[in-house]
Amino acid sequence: MSRTDAHVPLWVRLGRGDLDAEAQHAFDHAVCDLPERPPSRWEGWLPATRCRWTLRYTGTNICSCAMCHAGPQHRQENRNQRHRDRMALRAALGRWRSGEQSAFDDIAPPSRVYYW
């Protein structure tokens, strides 16, 4: 099995704290039986009420679907951005090789956060 976290179940990510969780309470019970934090291991505990831990969306895309990661509908735009990044790095490398020590100071890491 791969050692990456790409296929770790959602409840494990919530329990480890990789993703932010929030308690979703059932309104038909006066008390909540959820633990302080989401459990990182399933130990046979099931809530008696219908309260549960859910993902609190913080802008982190957790799946690999085209909706989260801007799939084919943005392919050309993504390619154009990568091309612009390569051109900027190539120009900065040329300036650095000619002796300019601050050639990479104005280069920022490419932003892969999309607001479509």
MDTraj code that builds the backbone (N, CA, C; nanometers):
import mdtraj as md
import numpy as np

residues = "MET SER ARG THR ASP ALA HIS VAL PRO LEU TRP VAL ARG LEU GLY ARG GLY ASP LEU ASP ALA GLU ALA GLN HIS ALA PHE ASP HIS ALA VAL CYS ASP LEU PRO GLU ARG PRO PRO SER ARG TRP GLU GLY TRP LEU PRO ALA THR ARG CYS ARG TRP THR LEU ARG TYR THR GLY THR ASN ILE CYS SER CYS ALA MET CYS HIS ALA GLY PRO GLN HIS ARG GLN GLU ASN ARG ASN GLN ARG HIS ARG ASP ARG MET ALA LEU ARG ALA ALA LEU GLY ARG TRP ARG SER GLY GLU GLN SER ALA PHE ASP ASP ILE ALA PRO PRO SER ARG VAL TYR TYR TRP".split()
xyz = np.array([
    [0.0842, -0.1182, 0.0000],
    [0.0000, 0.0000, 0.0000],
    [0.0888, 0.1247, 0.0000],
    [0.0441, 0.2238, -0.0673],
    [0.1194, 0.3476, -0.0759],
    [0.1239, 0.4179, 0.0590],
    [0.2294, 0.4896, 0.0822],
    [0.2432, 0.5605, 0.2097],
    [0.1959, 0.7046, 0.2011],
    [0.1334, 0.7394, 0.0933],
    [0.0828, 0.8755, 0.0805],
    [-0.0511, 0.8872, 0.1506],
    [-0.0906, 1.0090, 0.1758],
    [-0.2181, 1.0336, 0.2419],
    [-0.3289, 1.0637, 0.1422],
    [-0.3068, 1.0315, 0.0174],
    [-0.4060, 1.0657, -0.0843],
    [-0.5361, 0.9892, -0.0668],
    [-0.5282, 0.8694, -0.0111],
    [-0.6481, 0.7866, -0.0012],
    [-0.6856, 0.7551, 0.1431],
    [-0.6423, 0.8377, 0.2348],
    [-0.6791, 0.8190, 0.3751],
    [-0.8257, 0.8572, 0.3916],
    [-0.9039, 0.7767, 0.4640],
    [-1.0454, 0.8108, 0.4819],
    [-1.0635, 0.9463, 0.5497],
    [-1.1761, 1.0085, 0.5211],
    [-1.2052, 1.1412, 0.5737],
    [-1.2058, 1.1422, 0.7257],
    [-1.2640, 1.0394, 0.7896],
    [-1.2722, 1.0401, 0.9361],
    [-1.1344, 1.0293, 0.9998],
    [-1.0374, 0.9666, 0.9315],
    [-0.9007, 0.9595, 0.9841],
    [-0.8351, 1.0967, 0.9738],
    [-0.8555, 1.1659, 0.8630],
    [-0.7992, 1.3002, 0.8473],
    [-0.8575, 1.3972, 0.9496],
    [-0.9860, 1.3831, 0.9781],
    [-1.0478, 1.4687, 1.0797],
    [-0.9902, 1.4385, 1.2174],
    [-0.9717, 1.3110, 1.2493],
    [-0.9198, 1.2715, 1.3801],
    [-0.7753, 1.3110, 1.4013],
    [-0.6943, 1.3016, 1.2975],
    [-0.5535, 1.3399, 1.3104],
    [-0.5348, 1.4898, 1.3145],
    [-0.6349, 1.5636, 1.2728],
    [-0.6237, 1.7089, 1.2710],
    [-0.5710, 1.7630, 1.1400],
    [-0.5594, 1.6777, 1.0381],
    [-0.5162, 1.7254, 0.9068],
    [-0.6177, 1.8223, 0.8485],
    [-0.7439, 1.7958, 0.8755],
    [-0.8534, 1.8806, 0.8291],
    [-0.9275, 1.9351, 0.9492],
    [-0.9854, 2.0509, 0.9328],
    [-1.0588, 2.1138, 1.0422],
    [-1.1973, 2.0509, 1.0529],
    [-1.2371, 2.0174, 1.1745],
    [-1.3667, 1.9538, 1.1979],
    [-1.4525, 2.0420, 1.2863],
    [-1.5814, 2.0286, 1.2692],
    [-1.6749, 2.0975, 1.3567],
    [-1.7865, 2.0008, 1.3930],
    [-1.8398, 2.0186, 1.5114],
    [-1.9472, 1.9315, 1.5576],
    [-2.0786, 1.9758, 1.4954],
    [-2.1501, 1.8796, 1.4432],
    [-2.2834, 1.9072, 1.3906],
    [-2.3811, 1.8393, 1.4857],
    [-2.4580, 1.9197, 1.5555],
    [-2.5446, 1.8691, 1.6613],
    [-2.6849, 1.8417, 1.6092],
    [-2.7427, 1.7344, 1.6609],
    [-2.8822, 1.7031, 1.6310],
    [-2.9692, 1.7877, 1.7230],
    [-3.0708, 1.8462, 1.6693],
    [-3.1523, 1.9381, 1.7478],
    [-3.2618, 1.8684, 1.8275],
    [-3.2795, 1.7395, 1.8076],
    [-3.3845, 1.6710, 1.8813],
    [-3.3357, 1.6117, 2.0132],
    [-3.2071, 1.6336, 2.0483],
    [-3.1530, 1.5869, 2.1763],
    [-3.0996, 1.7065, 2.2535],
    [-3.1178, 1.7041, 2.3836],
    [-3.0703, 1.8152, 2.4671],
    [-2.9216, 1.8030, 2.4974],
    [-2.8700, 1.6822, 2.4999],
    [-2.7290, 1.6610, 2.5328],
    [-2.6560, 1.6098, 2.4093],
    [-2.5271, 1.6326, 2.4095],
    [-2.4417, 1.5874, 2.2999],
    [-2.3427, 1.4868, 2.3566],
    [-2.3245, 1.3749, 2.2903],
    [-2.2322, 1.2725, 2.3389],
    [-2.1036, 1.2645, 2.2566],
    [-2.0720, 1.3707, 2.1844],
    [-1.9480, 1.3710, 2.1070],
    [-1.8278, 1.3915, 2.1985],
    [-1.7145, 1.3278, 2.1677],
    [-1.5925, 1.3535, 2.2448],
    [-1.5385, 1.4932, 2.2153],
    [-1.4341, 1.5325, 2.2888],
    [-1.3736, 1.6654, 2.2714],
    [-1.3242, 1.6875, 2.1286],
    [-1.2611, 1.5865, 2.0741],
    [-1.2078, 1.5920, 1.9381],
    [-1.2582, 1.4709, 1.8613],
    [-1.2535, 1.4747, 1.7303],
    [-1.2896, 1.3548, 1.6545],
    [-1.1899, 1.2430, 1.6847],
    [-1.2347, 1.1207, 1.7022],
    [-1.1413, 1.0114, 1.7313],
    [-1.0556, 0.9789, 1.6093],
    [-0.9271, 0.9529, 1.6322],
    [-0.8375, 0.9203, 1.5210],
    [-0.8426, 0.7717, 1.4871],
    [-0.8931, 0.6914, 1.5795],
    [-0.9115, 0.5483, 1.5540],
    [-1.0550, 0.5132, 1.5870],
    [-1.1090, 0.4212, 1.5129],
    [-1.2439, 0.3778, 1.5442],
    [-1.2335, 0.2681, 1.6474],
    [-1.2895, 0.2907, 1.7626],
    [-1.2810, 0.1952, 1.8732],
    [-1.4180, 0.1377, 1.9062],
    [-1.5039, 0.1313, 1.8098],
    [-1.6360, 0.0764, 1.8322],
    [-1.7346, 0.1766, 1.8890],
    [-1.6926, 0.3023, 1.9028],
    [-1.7806, 0.4035, 1.9603],
    [-1.8745, 0.4547, 1.8533],
    [-2.0005, 0.4538, 1.8832],
    [-2.1009, 0.5134, 1.7959],
    [-2.1849, 0.6072, 1.8796],
    [-2.2192, 0.7225, 1.8267],
    [-2.2984, 0.8159, 1.9063],
    [-2.4408, 0.7648, 1.9264],
    [-2.4916, 0.7850, 2.0461],
    [-2.6309, 0.7492, 2.0735],
    [-2.7238, 0.8537, 2.0132],
    [-2.6782, 0.9772, 2.0131],
    [-2.7550, 1.0827, 1.9475],
    [-2.7124, 1.0883, 1.8018],
    [-2.7694, 1.1757, 1.7267],
    [-2.7303, 1.1888, 1.5865],
    [-2.6292, 1.3006, 1.5669],
    [-2.5585, 1.3388, 1.6719],
    [-2.4513, 1.4369, 1.6592],
    [-2.3330, 1.3703, 1.5890],
    [-2.2606, 1.4467, 1.5103],
    [-2.1468, 1.3891, 1.4385],
    [-2.0461, 1.4975, 1.4056],
    [-1.9252, 1.4536, 1.3716],
    [-1.8195, 1.5445, 1.3291],
    [-1.8267, 1.5587, 1.1784],
    [-1.8169, 1.6807, 1.1307],
    [-1.8174, 1.7054, 0.9869],
    [-1.6991, 1.7939, 0.9505],
    [-1.6686, 1.7955, 0.8241],
    [-1.5595, 1.8776, 0.7728],
    [-1.6015, 2.0238, 0.7735],
    [-1.5149, 2.1081, 0.8270],
    [-1.5350, 2.2524, 0.8166],
    [-1.4465, 2.2995, 0.7025],
    [-1.5080, 2.3473, 0.5965],
    [-1.4333, 2.3841, 0.4762],
    [-1.3492, 2.5080, 0.5021],
    [-1.2190, 2.4946, 0.4795],
    [-1.1261, 2.6053, 0.5007],
    [-1.0550, 2.6446, 0.3719],
    [-1.1014, 2.5945, 0.2601],
    [-1.0368, 2.6243, 0.1330],
    [-0.9438, 2.5146, 0.0870],
    [-0.9250, 2.4111, 0.1671],
    [-0.8410, 2.2993, 0.1300],
    [-0.9245, 2.1998, 0.0515],
    [-0.8854, 2.1723, -0.0700],
    [-0.9569, 2.0739, -0.1509],
    [-0.9065, 1.9359, -0.1144],
    [-0.9958, 1.8494, -0.0701],
    [-0.9536, 1.7203, -0.0179],
    [-0.9747, 1.6066, -0.1146],
    [-1.0395, 1.6296, -0.2236],
    [-1.0613, 1.5209, -0.3185],
    [-0.9914, 1.5546, -0.4502],
    [-0.9946, 1.4606, -0.5411],
    [-0.9245, 1.4813, -0.6679],
    [-1.0211, 1.5029, -0.7836],
    [-1.1420, 1.5416, -0.7529],
    [-1.2405, 1.5584, -0.8600],
    [-1.2128, 1.6866, -0.9394],
    [-1.2690, 1.6908, -1.0584],
    [-1.2478, 1.8064, -1.1452],
    [-1.3126, 1.9311, -1.0886],
    [-1.4153, 1.9140, -1.0068],
    [-1.4816, 2.0300, -0.9499],
    [-1.3904, 2.1007, -0.8489],
    [-1.3145, 2.0242, -0.7712],
    [-1.2254, 2.0839, -0.6714],
    [-1.0955, 2.1343, -0.7330],
    [-1.0485, 2.0690, -0.8343],
    [-0.9161, 2.1003, -0.8867],
    [-0.9183, 2.1575, -1.0271],
    [-1.0296, 2.2114, -1.0678],
    [-1.0395, 2.2814, -1.1960],
    [-0.9885, 2.1949, -1.3094],
    [-1.0666, 2.0997, -1.3458],
    [-1.0284, 2.0002, -1.4437],
    [-1.0213, 2.0491, -1.5863],
    [-1.0763, 1.9723, -1.6785],
    [-1.0578, 2.0000, -1.8214],
    [-1.1060, 2.1372, -1.8664],
    [-1.2011, 2.1935, -1.7976],
    [-1.2532, 2.3225, -1.8423],
    [-1.1505, 2.4343, -1.8260],
    [-1.0467, 2.4129, -1.7465],
    [-0.9445, 2.5156, -1.7262],
    [-0.8058, 2.4682, -1.7708],
    [-0.8005, 2.3637, -1.8505],
    [-0.6721, 2.3063, -1.8899],
    [-0.5829, 2.4075, -1.9615],
    [-0.6366, 2.4774, -2.0581],
    [-0.5549, 2.5719, -2.1345],
    [-0.5070, 2.6863, -2.0464],
    [-0.5924, 2.7350, -1.9596],
    [-0.5521, 2.8426, -1.8687],
    [-0.4404, 2.7964, -1.7751],
    [-0.4504, 2.6721, -1.7259],
    [-0.3451, 2.6184, -1.6393],
    [-0.2134, 2.6049, -1.7153],
    [-0.2204, 2.5580, -1.8392],
    [-0.0994, 2.5449, -1.9202],
    [-0.0364, 2.6805, -1.9459],
    [-0.1191, 2.7809, -1.9735],
    [-0.0661, 2.9155, -1.9963],
    [0.0025, 2.9697, -1.8718],
    [-0.0531, 2.9440, -1.7541],
    [0.0078, 2.9901, -1.6292],
    [0.1421, 2.9212, -1.6058],
    [0.1484, 2.7911, -1.6297],
    [0.2756, 2.7201, -1.6143],
    [0.3795, 2.7728, -1.7125],
    [0.3375, 2.8037, -1.8343],
    [0.4291, 2.8590, -1.9338],
    [0.4820, 2.9952, -1.8883],
    [0.3950, 3.0815, -1.8369],
    [0.4396, 3.2120, -1.7861],
    [0.5370, 3.1945, -1.6696],
    [0.5114, 3.0969, -1.5822],
    [0.6026, 3.0717, -1.4700],
    [0.7398, 3.0270, -1.5194],
    [0.7415, 2.9367, -1.6190],
    [0.8695, 2.8914, -1.6738],
    [0.9462, 3.0050, -1.7395],
    [0.8764, 3.0916, -1.8109],
    [0.9414, 3.2057, -1.8762],
    [1.0023, 3.3000, -1.7724],
    [0.9294, 3.3264, -1.6649],
    [0.9810, 3.4153, -1.5603],
    [1.1032, 3.3536, -1.4932],
    [1.0998, 3.2227, -1.4676],
    [1.2152, 3.1566, -1.4068],
    [1.3345, 3.1545, -1.5015],
    [1.3098, 3.1320, -1.6297],
    [1.4187, 3.1308, -1.7272],
    [1.4848, 3.2682, -1.7361],
    [1.4051, 3.3740, -1.7347],
    [1.4608, 3.5098, -1.7400],
    [1.5402, 3.5409, -1.6134],
    [1.4889, 3.4986, -1.4979],
    [1.5601, 3.5223, -1.3723],
    [1.6903, 3.4435, -1.3686],
    [1.6894, 3.3218, -1.4217],
    [1.8119, 3.2417, -1.4260],
    [1.9168, 3.3078, -1.5147],
    [1.8748, 3.3643, -1.6261],
    [1.9684, 3.4360, -1.7132],
    [2.0294, 3.5562, -1.6432],
    [1.9473, 3.6320, -1.5695],
    [2.0005, 3.7466, -1.4945],
    [2.0957, 3.7001, -1.3847],
    [2.0631, 3.5895, -1.3185],
    [2.1482, 3.5390, -1.2102],
    [2.2826, 3.4916, -1.2657],
    [2.2809, 3.4257, -1.3816],
    [2.4052, 3.3780, -1.4434],
    [2.4927, 3.4925, -1.4914],
    [2.4317, 3.6066, -1.5192],
    [2.5115, 3.7221, -1.5612],
    [2.5639, 3.8017, -1.4422],
    [2.5354, 3.7572, -1.3202],
    [2.5947, 3.8188, -1.2026],
    [2.4993, 3.8938, -1.1125],
    [2.3751, 3.9045, -1.1473],
    [2.2790, 3.9759, -1.0626],
    [2.2377, 3.8851, -0.9461],
    [2.2745, 3.9243, -0.8253],
    [2.2478, 3.8410, -0.7084],
    [2.1010, 3.8420, -0.6658],
    [2.0292, 3.9459, -0.7013],
    [1.8893, 3.9568, -0.6582],
    [1.7926, 3.9190, -0.7703],
    [1.8343, 3.8311, -0.8597],
    [1.7514, 3.7974, -0.9755],
    [1.6236, 3.7245, -0.9363],
    [1.6297, 3.6434, -0.8316],
    [1.5133, 3.5639, -0.7924],
    [1.4326, 3.6283, -0.6806],
    [1.4701, 3.7480, -0.6388],
    [1.3994, 3.8113, -0.5273],
    [1.2556, 3.8479, -0.5612],
    [1.2302, 3.8831, -0.6847],
    [1.0939, 3.9226, -0.7212],
    [1.0090, 3.8055, -0.7707],
    [1.0661, 3.6852, -0.7734],
    [0.9923, 3.5664, -0.8162],
    [0.9173, 3.5097, -0.6961],
    [0.7876, 3.4974, -0.7095],
    [0.7044, 3.4388, -0.6043],
    [0.6680, 3.2962, -0.6451],
    [0.6494, 3.2082, -0.5483],
    [0.6052, 3.0732, -0.5831],
    [0.4707, 3.0803, -0.6554],
    [0.4500, 2.9940, -0.7518],
    [0.3234, 2.9993, -0.8255],
    [0.2068, 2.9666, -0.7340],
    [0.1021, 3.0423, -0.7484],
    [-0.0180, 3.0191, -0.6688],
    [-0.1050, 2.9180, -0.7406],
    [-0.1377, 2.8127, -0.6723],
    [-0.2245, 2.7111, -0.7308],
    [-0.3640, 2.7166, -0.6697],
    [-0.3976, 2.8284, -0.6094],
    [-0.5313, 2.8474, -0.5546],
    [-0.6133, 2.9198, -0.6601],
    [-0.7191, 2.8583, -0.7021],
    [-0.8016, 2.9152, -0.8079],
    [-0.9330, 2.9636, -0.7494],
    [-0.9802, 3.0737, -0.7992],
    [-1.1067, 3.1310, -0.7540],
    [-1.2025, 3.1403, -0.8720],
    [-1.2366, 3.0258, -0.9291],
    [-1.3275, 3.0245, -1.0426],
    [-1.4678, 3.0194, -0.9950],
])
top = md.Topology()
chain = top.add_chain()
for i, resn in enumerate(residues, 1):
    res = top.add_residue(resn, chain, resSeq=i)
    for name in ("N", "CA", "C"):
        top.add_atom(name, md.element.get_by_symbol(name[0]), res)
traj = md.Trajectory(xyz[None], top)
